[in-house]
Amino acid sequence: MEKRKVERFNLQIETMLQVRNKAMTDKLPVLFSRDISCNGVFLVTDNPLSIGTSLDLDFLLSQDELRNESNAERIKISTSGKVIRTEEQGMAIEFEKQYKISRLKLGAEV
């Protein structure tokens, strides 16, 4: 039985992906997470990317999901990572260490 070093949370979070070093027109469809931890995320998709693909990720959380953040309609958490595993149901992405948290007002460009 596998023992994880960090806790995973079963959360469905709206996630936007951008393959690094590609044109902005190469944005991928919005996906949803199956689970997330401080080290990475599993995204549900029928078309996982190749292992080793480097990505920029934006996780979009509504105010309902973050009840303590009252000055924004949504919160965007931006980070980058790399595909480390693929399965029939999706792909596992390992996070890099840096991230950015932004407030998004209603109608703001994501």
N, CA, C and O atoms as a printed pandas DataFrame, in Angstrom:
     atom_number atom_name residue_name chain_id  residue_number  x_coord  y_coord  z_coord
0              1         N          MET        A               1    0.835   -1.182    0.000
1              2        CA          MET        A               1    0.000    0.000    0.000
2              3         C          MET        A               1    0.886    1.254    0.000
3              4         O          MET        A               1    1.812    1.381    0.801
4              5         N          GLU        A               2    0.577    2.166   -0.912
5              6        CA          GLU        A               2    1.379    3.390   -1.049
6              7         C          GLU        A               2    1.103    4.357    0.098
7              8         O          GLU        A               2   -0.052    4.605    0.442
8              9         N          LYS        A               3    2.159    4.900    0.683
9             10        CA          LYS        A               3    2.045    5.911    1.749
10            11         C          LYS        A               3    2.481    7.247    1.185
11            12         O          LYS        A               3    3.638    7.411    0.796
12            13         N          ARG        A               4    1.573    8.200    1.137
13            14        CA          ARG        A               4    1.911    9.536    0.648
14            15         C          ARG        A               4    2.495   10.357    1.781
15            16         O          ARG        A               4    2.117   10.197    2.941
16            17         N          LYS        A               5    3.432   11.248    1.424
17            18        CA          LYS        A               5    4.062   12.105    2.420
18            19         C          LYS        A               5    3.237   13.354    2.699
19            20         O          LYS        A               5    3.390   13.978    3.749
20            21         N          VAL        A               6    2.361   13.724    1.762
21            22        CA          VAL        A               6    1.508   14.898    1.948
22            23         C          VAL        A               6    0.056   14.500    1.715
23            24         O          VAL        A               6   -0.237   13.550    0.989
24            25         N          GLU        A               7   -0.836   15.240    2.338
25            26        CA          GLU        A               7   -2.260   14.936    2.223
26            27         C          GLU        A               7   -2.808   15.385    0.879
27            28         O          GLU        A               7   -2.480   16.467    0.391
28            29         N          ARG        A               8   -3.647   14.544    0.286
29            30        CA          ARG        A               8   -4.354   14.877   -0.951
30            31         C          ARG        A               8   -5.791   15.221   -0.598
31            32         O          ARG        A               8   -6.393   14.636    0.302
32            33         N          PHE        A               9   -6.326   16.198   -1.340
33            34        CA          PHE        A               9   -7.708   16.620   -1.132
34            35         C          PHE        A               9   -8.507   16.346   -2.398
35            36         O          PHE        A               9   -8.099   16.735   -3.493
36            37         N          ASN        A              10   -9.645   15.675   -2.247
37            38        CA          ASN        A              10  -10.519   15.378   -3.374
38            39         C          ASN        A              10  -11.349   16.612   -3.695
39            40         O          ASN        A              10  -12.463   16.770   -3.195
40            41         N          LEU        A              11  -10.796   17.489   -4.537
41            42        CA          LEU        A              11  -11.452   18.741   -4.904
42            43         C          LEU        A              11  -11.528   18.857   -6.417
43            44         O          LEU        A              11  -10.555   18.588   -7.122
44            45         N          GLN        A              12  -12.692   19.259   -6.908
45            46        CA          GLN        A              12  -12.849   19.531   -8.335
46            47         C          GLN        A              12  -12.657   21.025   -8.542
47            48         O          GLN        A              12  -13.558   21.819   -8.273
48            49         N          ILE        A              13  -11.474   21.402   -9.022
49            50        CA          ILE        A              13  -11.121   22.805   -9.219
50            51         C          ILE        A              13  -10.963   23.066  -10.715
51            52         O          ILE        A              13  -10.259   22.339  -11.415
52            53         N          GLU        A              14  -11.632   24.116  -11.189
53            54        CA          GLU        A              14  -11.502   24.523  -12.584
54            55         C          GLU        A              14  -10.047   24.919  -12.850
55            56         O          GLU        A              14   -9.470   25.713  -12.108
56            57         N          THR        A              15   -9.460   24.361  -13.911
57            58        CA          THR        A              15   -8.038   24.558  -14.186
58            59         C          THR        A              15   -7.815   24.890  -15.654
59            60         O          THR        A              15   -8.286   24.185  -16.546
60            61         N          MET        A              16   -7.088   25.978  -15.886
61            62        CA          MET        A              16   -6.703   26.362  -17.246
62            63         C          MET        A              16   -5.226   26.032  -17.431
63            64         O          MET        A              16   -4.410   26.297  -16.548
64            65         N          LEU        A              17   -4.886   25.454  -18.579
65            66        CA          LEU        A              17   -3.512   25.038  -18.865
66            67         C          LEU        A              17   -2.967   25.769  -20.078
67            68         O          LEU        A              17   -3.706   26.116  -20.999
68            69         N          GLN        A              18   -1.668   25.996  -20.063
69            70        CA          GLN        A              18   -0.945   26.556  -21.210
70            71         C          GLN        A              18    0.366   25.791  -21.310
71            72         O          GLN        A              18    1.153   25.776  -20.363
72            73         N          VAL        A              19    0.603   25.158  -22.449
73            74        CA          VAL        A              19    1.876   24.473  -22.645
74            75         C          VAL        A              19    2.959   25.540  -22.718
75            76         O          VAL        A              19    2.835   26.501  -23.476
76            77         N          ARG        A              20    4.015   25.377  -21.938
77            78        CA          ARG        A              20    5.109   26.362  -21.924
78            79         C          ARG        A              20    5.841   26.362  -23.264
79            80         O          ARG        A              20    5.940   25.339  -23.941
80            81         N          ASN        A              21    6.345   27.531  -23.622
81            82        CA          ASN        A              21    7.106   27.720  -24.861
82            83         C          ASN        A              21    6.259   27.513  -26.110
83            84         O          ASN        A              21    6.790   27.170  -27.167
84            85         N          LYS        A              22    4.955   27.717  -26.001
85            86        CA          LYS        A              22    4.052   27.645  -27.154
86            87         C          LYS        A              22    3.342   28.980  -27.279
87            88         O          LYS        A              22    3.310   29.763  -26.330
88            89         N          ALA        A              23    2.775   29.239  -28.441
89            90        CA          ALA        A              23    2.031   30.483  -28.663
90            91         C          ALA        A              23    0.790   30.521  -27.783
91            92         O          ALA        A              23    0.238   29.477  -27.433
92            93         N          MET        A              24    0.350   31.728  -27.425
93            94        CA          MET        A              24   -0.838   31.882  -26.575
94            95         C          MET        A              24   -2.075   31.250  -27.200
95            96         O          MET        A              24   -3.027   30.945  -26.482
96            97         N          THR        A              25   -2.090   31.045  -28.506
97            98        CA          THR        A              25   -3.240   30.430  -29.164
98            99         C          THR        A              25   -3.320   28.936  -28.882
99           100         O          THR        A              25   -4.313   28.295  -29.226
100          101         N          ASP        A              26   -2.291   28.377  -28.262
101          102        CA          ASP        A              26   -2.266   26.945  -27.980
102          103         C          ASP        A              26   -2.857   26.599  -26.615
103          104         O          ASP        A              26   -2.506   25.574  -26.030
104          105         N          LYS        A              27   -3.752   27.449  -26.103
105          106        CA          LYS        A              27   -4.380   27.141  -24.819
106          107         C          LYS        A              27   -5.202   25.865  -24.943
107          108         O          LYS        A              27   -5.818   25.600  -25.976
108          109         N          LEU        A              28   -5.198   25.102  -23.899
109          110        CA          LEU        A              28   -5.920   23.836  -23.868
110          111         C          LEU        A              28   -7.305   24.053  -23.280
111          112         O          LEU        A              28   -7.553   25.082  -22.652
112          113         N          PRO        A              29   -8.211   23.104  -23.472
113          114        CA          PRO        A              29   -9.538   23.246  -22.865
114          115         C          PRO        A              29   -9.439   23.315  -21.344
115          116         O          PRO        A              29   -8.478   22.827  -20.749
116          117         N          VAL        A              30  -10.437   23.923  -20.730
117          118        CA          VAL        A              30  -10.500   23.977  -19.267
118          119         C          VAL        A              30  -10.741   22.561  -18.750
119          120         O          VAL        A              30  -11.616   21.852  -19.248
120          121         N          LEU        A              31   -9.961   22.154  -17.749
121          122        CA          LEU        A              31  -10.097   20.835  -17.135
122          123         C          LEU        A              31  -10.466   21.006  -15.669
123          124         O          LEU        A              31  -10.429   22.116  -15.139
124          125         N          PHE        A              32  -10.819   19.909  -15.018
125          126        CA          PHE        A              32  -11.113   19.926  -13.589
126          127         C          PHE        A              32  -10.226   18.913  -12.881
127          128         O          PHE        A              32   -9.932   17.838  -13.406
128          129         N          SER        A              33   -9.811   19.284  -11.677
129          130        CA          SER        A              33   -8.968   18.392  -10.887
130          131         C          SER        A              33   -9.800   17.266  -10.290
131          132         O          SER        A              33  -10.991   17.424  -10.025
132          133         N          ARG        A              34   -9.152   16.133  -10.084
133          134        CA          ARG        A              34   -9.751   15.029   -9.325
134          135         C          ARG        A              34   -9.313   15.142   -7.876
135          136         O          ARG        A              34  -10.103   14.956   -6.951
136          137         N          ASP        A              35   -8.012   15.458   -7.699
137          138        CA          ASP        A              35   -7.463   15.676   -6.361
138          139         C          ASP        A              35   -6.248   16.582   -6.481
139          140         O          ASP        A              35   -5.666   16.739   -7.554
140          141         N          ILE        A              36   -5.877   17.180   -5.338
141          142        CA          ILE        A              36   -4.780   18.141   -5.325
142          143         C          ILE        A              36   -4.061   18.056   -3.983
143          144         O          ILE        A              36   -4.674   17.770   -2.955
144          145         N          SER        A              37   -2.747   18.308   -4.005
145          146        CA          SER        A              37   -1.944   18.387   -2.781
146          147         C          SER        A              37   -0.994   19.565   -2.942
147          148         O          SER        A              37   -1.045   20.271   -3.949
148          149         N          CYS        A              38   -0.135   19.779   -1.964
149          150        CA          CYS        A              38    0.838   20.866   -2.083
150          151         C          CYS        A              38    1.911   20.545   -3.120
151          152         O          CYS        A              38    2.641   21.440   -3.545
152          153         N          ASN        A              39    2.017   19.288   -3.531
153          154        CA          ASN        A              39    3.042   18.889   -4.501
154          155         C          ASN        A              39    2.552   18.757   -5.931
155          156         O          ASN        A              39    3.348   18.822   -6.868
156          157         N          GLY        A              40    1.236   18.571   -6.111
157          158        CA          GLY        A              40    0.752   18.358   -7.467
158          159         C          GLY        A              40   -0.745   18.187   -7.539
159          160         O          GLY        A              40   -1.457   18.320   -6.544
160          161         N          VAL        A              41   -1.211   17.887   -8.745
161          162        CA          VAL        A              41   -2.639   17.782   -9.018
162          163         C          VAL        A              41   -2.856   16.672  -10.042
163          164         O          VAL        A              41   -1.999   16.416  -10.888
164          165         N          PHE        A              42   -4.016   16.017   -9.955
165          166        CA          PHE        A              42   -4.429   15.075  -10.990
166          167         C          PHE        A              42   -5.584   15.720  -11.728
167          168         O          PHE        A              42   -6.598   16.059  -11.120
168          169         N          LEU        A              43   -5.439   15.894  -13.046
169          170        CA          LEU        A              43   -6.468   16.512  -13.867
170          171         C          LEU        A              43   -7.169   15.455  -14.700
171          172         O          LEU        A              43   -6.521   14.599  -15.302
172          173         N          VAL        A              44   -8.485   15.514  -14.733
173          174        CA          VAL        A              44   -9.295   14.569  -15.490
174          175         C          VAL        A              44   -9.334   15.012  -16.951
175          176         O          VAL        A              44   -9.694   16.150  -17.252
176          177         N          THR        A              45   -8.961   14.105  -17.856
177          178        CA          THR        A              45   -8.999   14.389  -19.291
178          179         C          THR        A              45   -8.972   13.088  -20.073
179          180         O          THR        A              45   -8.386   12.098  -19.634
180          181         N          ASP        A              46   -9.613   13.097  -21.236
181          182        CA          ASP        A              46   -9.543   11.959  -22.146
182          183         C          ASP        A              46   -8.294   12.027  -23.021
183          184         O          ASP        A              46   -7.942   11.053  -23.687
184          185         N          ASN        A              47   -7.625   13.182  -23.015
185          186        CA          ASN        A              47   -6.458   13.401  -23.869
186          187         C          ASN        A              47   -5.274   13.920  -23.058
187          188         O          ASN        A              47   -4.920   15.093  -23.179
188          189         N          PRO        A              48   -4.649   13.069  -22.229
189          190        CA          PRO        A              48   -3.519   13.542  -21.424
190          191         C          PRO        A              48   -2.341   13.945  -22.307
191          192         O          PRO        A              48   -2.146   13.403  -23.395
192          193         N          LEU        A              49   -1.566   14.902  -21.821
193          194        CA          LEU        A              49   -0.366   15.349  -22.520
194          195         C          LEU        A              49    0.772   14.359  -22.278
195          196         O          LEU        A              49    0.687   13.512  -21.389
196          197         N          SER        A              50    1.810   14.468  -23.054
197          198        CA          SER        A              50    2.960   13.568  -22.932
198          199         C          SER        A              50    3.699   13.803  -21.619
199          200         O          SER        A              50    3.780   14.930  -21.131
200          201         N          ILE        A              51    4.236   12.721  -21.056
201          202        CA          ILE        A              51    5.064   12.832  -19.854
202          203         C          ILE        A              51    6.238   13.750  -20.165
203          204         O          ILE        A              51    6.869   13.635  -21.216
204          205         N          GLY        A              52    6.523   14.658  -19.242
205          206        CA          GLY        A              52    7.602   15.615  -19.419
206          207         C          GLY        A              52    7.153   16.960  -19.970
207          208         O          GLY        A              52    7.945   17.902  -20.008
208          209         N          THR        A              53    5.884   17.071  -20.403
209          210        CA          THR        A              53    5.372   18.345  -20.911
210          211         C          THR        A              53    5.352   19.371  -19.792
211          212         O          THR        A              53    4.799   19.111  -18.723
212          213         N          SER        A              54    5.952   20.540  -20.024
213          214        CA          SER        A              54    5.961   21.621  -19.033
214          215         C          SER        A              54    4.761   22.528  -19.266
215          216         O          SER        A              54    4.449   22.883  -20.402
216          217         N          LEU        A              55    4.095   22.899  -18.179
217          218        CA          LEU        A              55    2.838   23.641  -18.257
218          219         C          LEU        A              55    2.819   24.833  -17.327
219          220         O          LEU        A              55    3.521   24.855  -16.315
220          221         N          ASP        A              56    2.007   25.834  -17.674
221          222        CA          ASP        A              56    1.582   26.874  -16.747
222          223         C          ASP        A              56    0.143   26.548  -16.402
223          224         O          ASP        A              56   -0.653   26.237  -17.289
224          225         N          LEU        A              57   -0.202   26.616  -15.120
225          226        CA          LEU        A              57   -1.541   26.262  -14.657
226          227         C          LEU        A              57   -2.169   27.426  -13.913
227          228         O          LEU        A              57   -1.497   28.117  -13.148
228          229         N          ASP        A              58   -3.463   27.643  -14.138
229          230        CA          ASP        A              58   -4.257   28.606  -13.380
230          231         C          ASP        A              58   -5.428   27.852  -12.768
231          232         O          ASP        A              58   -6.244   27.271  -13.483
232          233         N          PHE        A              59   -5.508   27.864  -11.443
233          234        CA          PHE        A              59   -6.631   27.262  -10.725
234          235         C          PHE        A              59   -7.598   28.382  -10.375
235          236         O          PHE        A              59   -7.196   29.377   -9.771
236          237         N          LEU        A              60   -8.862   28.237  -10.743
237          238        CA          LEU        A              60   -9.857   29.275  -10.512
238          239         C          LEU        A              60  -10.818   28.827   -9.420
239          240         O          LEU        A              60  -11.495   27.808   -9.552
240          241         N          LEU        A              61  -10.869   29.598   -8.347
241          242        CA          LEU        A              61  -11.709   29.277   -7.199
242          243         C          LEU        A              61  -12.755   30.368   -7.023
243          244         O          LEU        A              61  -12.434   31.556   -7.069
244          245         N          SER        A              62  -13.997   29.968   -6.823
245          246        CA          SER        A              62  -15.060   30.950   -6.606
246          247         C          SER        A              62  -15.058   31.413   -5.157
247          248         O          SER        A              62  -14.403   30.821   -4.299
248          249         N          GLN        A              63  -15.798   32.474   -4.903
249          250        CA          GLN        A              63  -15.891   33.003   -3.543
250          251         C          GLN        A              63  -16.498   31.962   -2.602
251          252         O          GLN        A              63  -16.141   31.912   -1.425
252          253         N          ASP        A              64  -17.400   31.142   -3.104
253          254        CA          ASP        A              64  -17.971   30.076   -2.272
254          255         C          ASP        A              64  -16.892   29.110   -1.814
255          256         O          ASP        A              64  -16.957   28.570   -0.709
256          257         N          GLU        A              65  -15.898   28.894   -2.670
257          258        CA          GLU        A              65  -14.817   27.970   -2.332
258          259         C          GLU        A              65  -13.810   28.595   -1.369
259          260         O          GLU        A              65  -13.070   27.882   -0.691
260          261         N          LEU        A              66  -13.785   29.912   -1.312
261          262        CA          LEU        A              66  -12.875   30.631   -0.416
262          263         C          LEU        A              66  -13.670   31.655    0.381
263          264         O          LEU        A              66  -13.595   32.851    0.102
264          265         N          ARG        A              67  -14.405   31.212    1.337
265          266        CA          ARG        A              67  -15.326   32.080    2.077
266          267         C          ARG        A              67  -14.644   33.246    2.781
267          268         O          ARG        A              67  -15.294   34.263    3.023
268          269         N          ASN        A              68  -13.385   33.144    3.113
269          270        CA          ASN        A              68  -12.700   34.211    3.839
270          271         C          ASN        A              68  -12.228   35.344    2.938
271          272         O          ASN        A              68  -11.830   36.393    3.444
272          273         N          GLU        A              69  -12.259   35.169    1.625
273          274        CA          GLU        A              69  -11.785   36.198    0.687
274          275         C          GLU        A              69  -12.999   36.965    0.176
275          276         O          GLU        A              69  -13.663   36.517   -0.758
276          277         N          SER        A              70  -13.294   38.116    0.777
277          278        CA          SER        A              70  -14.540   38.823    0.475
278          279         C          SER        A              70  -14.397   39.923   -0.567
279          280         O          SER        A              70  -15.411   40.487   -0.981
280          281         N          ASN        A              71  -13.188   40.255   -1.011
281          282        CA          ASN        A              71  -13.000   41.366   -1.938
282          283         C          ASN        A              71  -12.940   40.945   -3.399
283          284         O          ASN        A              71  -12.638   41.775   -4.257
284          285         N          ALA        A              72  -13.208   39.714   -3.701
285          286        CA          ALA        A              72  -13.093   39.259   -5.082
286          287         C          ALA        A              72  -14.198   38.272   -5.410
287          288         O          ALA        A              72  -14.698   37.561   -4.538
288          289         N          GLU        A              73  -14.568   38.242   -6.676
289          290        CA          GLU        A              73  -15.518   37.244   -7.149
290          291         C          GLU        A              73  -14.849   35.876   -7.243
291          292         O          GLU        A              73  -15.447   34.851   -6.919
292          293         N          ARG        A              74  -13.599   35.884   -7.693
293          294        CA          ARG        A              74  -12.851   34.646   -7.842
294          295         C          ARG        A              74  -11.402   34.888   -7.459
295          296         O          ARG        A              74  -10.922   36.021   -7.453
296          297         N          ILE        A              75  -10.721   33.805   -7.142
297          298        CA          ILE        A              75   -9.287   33.828   -6.866
298          299         C          ILE        A              75   -8.620   32.966   -7.930
299          300         O          ILE        A              75   -9.106   31.883   -8.257
300          301         N          LYS        A              76   -7.503   33.452   -8.467
301          302        CA          LYS        A              76   -6.732   32.673   -9.432
302          303         C          LYS        A              76   -5.383   32.357   -8.801
303          304         O          LYS        A              76   -4.662   33.260   -8.374
304          305         N          ILE        A              77   -5.048   31.081   -8.746
305          306        CA          ILE        A              77   -3.740   30.640   -8.269
306          307         C          ILE        A              77   -2.977   30.150   -9.491
307          308         O          ILE        A              77   -3.397   29.204  -10.156
308          309         N          SER        A              78   -1.849   30.801   -9.784
309          310        CA          SER        A              78   -1.047   30.469  -10.965
310          311         C          SER        A              78    0.248   29.803  -10.535
311          312         O          SER        A              78    0.912   30.249   -9.599
312          313         N          THR        A              79    0.597   28.733  -11.229
313          314        CA          THR        A              79    1.848   28.033  -10.963
314          315         C          THR        A              79    2.294   27.351  -12.241
315          316         O          THR        A              79    1.662   27.514  -13.285
316          317         N          SER        A              80    3.346   26.609  -12.174
317          318        CA          SER        A              80    3.799   25.831  -13.320
318          319         C          SER        A              80    4.130   24.429  -12.834
319          320         O          SER        A              80    4.305   24.197  -11.638
320          321         N          GLY        A              81    4.213   23.507  -13.765
321          322        CA          GLY        A              81    4.490   22.132  -13.398
322          323         C          GLY        A              81    4.829   21.303  -14.608
323          324         O          GLY        A              81    4.974   21.812  -15.719
324          325         N          LYS        A              82    4.954   20.002  -14.369
325          326        CA          LYS        A              82    5.347   19.081  -15.427
326          327         C          LYS        A              82    4.514   17.810  -15.303
327          328         O          LYS        A              82    4.284   17.315  -14.199
328          329         N          VAL        A              83    4.060   17.281  -16.448
329          330        CA          VAL        A              83    3.325   16.017  -16.468
330          331         C          VAL        A              83    4.293   14.909  -16.069
331          332         O          VAL        A              83    5.342   14.736  -16.689
332          333         N          ILE        A              84    3.927   14.156  -15.019
333          334        CA          ILE        A              84    4.814   13.079  -14.556
334          335         C          ILE        A              84    4.204   11.687  -14.732
335          336         O          ILE        A              84    4.912   10.684  -14.637
336          337         N          ARG        A              85    2.888   11.620  -14.991
337          338        CA          ARG        A              85    2.231   10.321  -15.150
338          339         C          ARG        A              85    0.937   10.520  -15.929
339          340         O          ARG        A              85    0.256   11.531  -15.758
340          341         N          THR        A              86    0.597    9.560  -16.781
341          342        CA          THR        A              86   -0.692    9.591  -17.468
342          343         C          THR        A              86   -1.428    8.291  -17.202
343          344         O          THR        A              86   -0.823    7.235  -17.017
344          345         N          GLU        A              87   -2.740    8.395  -17.188
345          346        CA          GLU        A              87   -3.623    7.243  -17.009
346          347         C          GLU        A              87   -4.781    7.400  -17.976
347          348         O          GLU        A              87   -4.923    8.435  -18.627
348          349         N          GLU        A              88   -5.599    6.378  -18.066
349          350        CA          GLU        A              88   -6.770    6.445  -18.933
350          351         C          GLU        A              88   -7.697    7.597  -18.540
351          352         O          GLU        A              88   -8.333    8.200  -19.405
352          353         N          GLN        A              89   -7.779    7.907  -17.242
353          354        CA          GLN        A              89   -8.694    8.939  -16.753
354          355         C          GLN        A              89   -8.099   10.341  -16.765
355          356         O          GLN        A              89   -8.836   11.309  -16.576
356          357         N          GLY        A              90   -6.782   10.488  -16.981
357          358        CA          GLY        A              90   -6.208   11.824  -16.938
358          359         C          GLY        A              90   -4.699   11.812  -16.781
359          360         O          GLY        A              90   -4.022   10.874  -17.201
360          361         N          MET        A              91   -4.172   12.895  -16.156
361          362        CA          MET        A              91   -2.721   13.037  -16.024
362          363         C          MET        A              91   -2.363   13.654  -14.687
363          364         O          MET        A              91   -3.104   14.475  -14.147
364          365         N          ALA        A              92   -1.205   13.246  -14.156
365          366        CA          ALA        A              92   -0.687   13.781  -12.899
366          367         C          ALA        A              92    0.364   14.833  -13.228
367          368         O          ALA        A              92    1.236   14.615  -14.069
368          369         N          ILE        A              93    0.270   15.980  -12.553
369          370        CA          ILE        A              93    1.196   17.084  -12.776
370          371         C          ILE        A              93    1.885   17.416  -11.463
371          372         O          ILE        A              93    1.225   17.613  -10.443
372          373         N          GLU        A              94    3.215   17.480  -11.486
373          374        CA          GLU        A              94    4.001   17.869  -10.312
374          375         C          GLU        A              94    4.256   19.369  -10.394
375          376         O          GLU        A              94    4.707   19.873  -11.423
376          377         N          PHE        A              95    3.965   20.089   -9.295
377          378        CA          PHE        A              95    4.143   21.538   -9.268
378          379         C          PHE        A              95    5.600   21.918   -9.116
379          380         O          PHE        A              95    6.388   21.200   -8.501
380          381         N          GLU        A              96    5.949   23.080   -9.698
381          382        CA          GLU        A              96    7.204   23.732   -9.368
382          383         C          GLU        A              96    6.928   24.537   -8.107
383          384         O          GLU        A              96    5.773   24.638   -7.694
384          385         N          LYS        A              97    7.925   25.098   -7.496
385          386        CA          LYS        A              97    7.766   25.685   -6.159
386          387         C          LYS        A              97    7.145   27.074   -6.126
387          388         O          LYS        A              97    6.600   27.452   -5.089
388          389         N          GLN        A              98    7.194   27.855   -7.202
389          390        CA          GLN        A              98    6.681   29.217   -7.166
390          391         C          GLN        A              98    5.222   29.258   -7.597
391          392         O          GLN        A              98    4.788   28.476   -8.443
392          393         N          TYR        A              99    4.469   30.186   -6.999
393          394        CA          TYR        A              99    3.079   30.375   -7.386
394          395         C          TYR        A              99    2.688   31.825   -7.143
395          396         O          TYR        A              99    3.382   32.565   -6.445
396          397         N          LYS        A             100    1.564   32.217   -7.733
397          398        CA          LYS        A             100    1.052   33.575   -7.589
398          399         C          LYS        A             100   -0.445   33.476   -7.328
399          400         O          LYS        A             100   -1.135   32.679   -7.964
400          401         N          ILE        A             101   -0.955   34.284   -6.392
401          402        CA          ILE        A             101   -2.383   34.317   -6.086
402          403         C          ILE        A             101   -2.912   35.695   -6.456
403          404         O          ILE        A             101   -2.360   36.710   -6.032
404          405         N          SER        A             102   -3.993   35.733   -7.254
405          406        CA          SER        A             102   -4.577   36.995   -7.721
406          407         C          SER        A             102   -6.068   37.038   -7.430
407          408         O          SER        A             102   -6.745   36.010   -7.454
408          409         N          ARG        A             103   -6.575   38.241   -7.153
409          410        CA          ARG        A             103   -8.018   38.451   -7.025
410          411         C          ARG        A             103   -8.568   38.814   -8.392
411          412         O          ARG        A             103   -7.962   39.604   -9.117
412          413         N          LEU        A             104   -9.710   38.244   -8.749
413          414        CA          LEU        A             104  -10.368   38.563  -10.010
414          415         C          LEU        A             104  -11.727   39.166   -9.724
415          416         O          LEU        A             104  -12.544   38.558   -9.031
416          417         N          LYS        A             105  -11.974   40.340  -10.243
417          418        CA          LYS        A             105  -13.284   40.978  -10.112
418          419         C          LYS        A             105  -14.216   40.400  -11.165
419          420         O          LYS        A             105  -13.761   39.848  -12.166
420          421         N          LEU        A             106  -15.509   40.525  -10.943
421          422        CA          LEU        A             106  -16.513   40.048  -11.883
422          423         C          LEU        A             106  -16.263   40.662  -13.253
423          424         O          LEU        A             106  -16.129   41.880  -13.368
424          425         N          GLY        A             107  -16.198   39.845  -14.279
425          426        CA          GLY        A             107  -15.978   40.317  -15.638
426          427         C          GLY        A             107  -14.526   40.504  -16.018
427          428         O          GLY        A             107  -14.237   40.883  -17.154
428          429         N          ALA        A             108  -13.604   40.252  -15.105
429          430        CA          ALA        A             108  -12.173   40.425  -15.399
430          431         C          ALA        A             108  -11.687   39.330  -16.330
431          432         O          ALA        A             108  -12.176   38.201  -16.296
432          433         N          GLU        A             109  -10.720   39.681  -17.161
433          434        CA          GLU        A             109  -10.093   38.720  -18.070
434          435         C          GLU        A             109   -9.286   37.711  -17.255
435          436         O          GLU        A             109   -8.510   38.095  -16.380
436          437         N          VAL        A             110   -9.469   36.427  -17.542
437          438        CA          VAL        A             110   -8.758   35.380  -16.829
438          439         C          VAL        A             110   -7.449   35.163  -17.516
439          440         O          VAL        A             110   -6.662   34.317  -17.092
